[in-house]
Amino acid sequence: SQKIEQNSEALNIQEGKTATLTCNYTNYSPAYLQWYRQDPGRGPVFLLLIRENEKEKRKERLKVTFDTTLKQSLFHITASQPADSATYLCALDEAAGNKLTFGGGTRVLVKP
Amino acid sequence: GAVVSQHPSWVICKSGTSVKIECRSLDFQATTMFWYRQFPKQSLMLMATSNEGSKATYEQGVEKDKFLINHASLTLSTLTVTSAHPEDSSFYICSATGQGADEQFFGPGTRLTVL
């Protein structure tokens, strides 16, 4: 099965800077990859989906890249704000049936 | 759009009792619903996948007789934790996806504490 690695160390960043998170996977390249935000005690909130034939996707201050050669996705939060503080999860589909496998998540703390 | 609700948001029960958790898609028809469990400081672990009108498909290591899943309509799935024990205490989260869609929309989660 797919193994997904996200940096388990919290990312502390100054307000206004760009936060960059990494998601690496080990096995087959998924048809698509998703990023979610999760706040403490809450369910994940869908942010972005990028397909295997897409290199980059943007949504407001968020940008996701997908490199199937490196087996890696990068997630960027530009002009970060304290309200962006949360845990960010990447998830990969398991080839059929829309099943997702989640990474362990990276906690982001944006300091004012 | 794409709102998923869960009820209750938290529940405390005694060991040996059963607890039912509801998951509803409020503004779309959910052909597939998923149930996850999340322990503190860990990521989401998929428990089972349910399609409307079909039996749920359970992940390896998840006891189907302990975690009963029913997906009777396109807007409602239920998870019943039977004969709950303290080790079943966790955060249970459902998600739903519509026909032909790839994105999953998650409910707010249910915190289960078994005493």
Chai-1 contact restraints between the chains, C-beta under 6 A:
chainA,res_idxA,chainB,res_idxB,connection_type,confidence,min_distance_angstrom,max_distance_angstrom,comment,restraint_id
A,Y32,B,D102,contact,1.0,0.0,6.0,A-B,restraint_1
A,R42,B,P108,contact,1.0,0.0,6.0,A-B,restraint_2
A,G43,B,I93,contact,1.0,0.0,6.0,A-B,restraint_3
A,G43,B,F106,contact,1.0,0.0,6.0,A-B,restraint_4
A,G43,B,G107,contact,1.0,0.0,6.0,A-B,restraint_5
A,G43,B,P108,contact,1.0,0.0,6.0,A-B,restraint_6
A,G43,B,G109,contact,1.0,0.0,6.0,A-B,restraint_7
A,P44,B,F106,contact,1.0,0.0,6.0,A-B,restraint_8
A,F46,B,E103,contact,1.0,0.0,6.0,A-B,restraint_9
A,L49,B,D102,contact,1.0,0.0,6.0,A-B,restraint_10
A,L49,B,E103,contact,1.0,0.0,6.0,A-B,restraint_11
A,N98,B,T97,contact,1.0,0.0,6.0,A-B,restraint_12
A,F102,B,S43,contact,1.0,0.0,6.0,A-B,restraint_13
A,F102,B,L44,contact,1.0,0.0,6.0,A-B,restraint_14
A,G104,B,S43,contact,1.0,0.0,6.0,A-B,restraint_15
A,G105,B,S43,contact,1.0,0.0,6.0,A-B,restraint_16
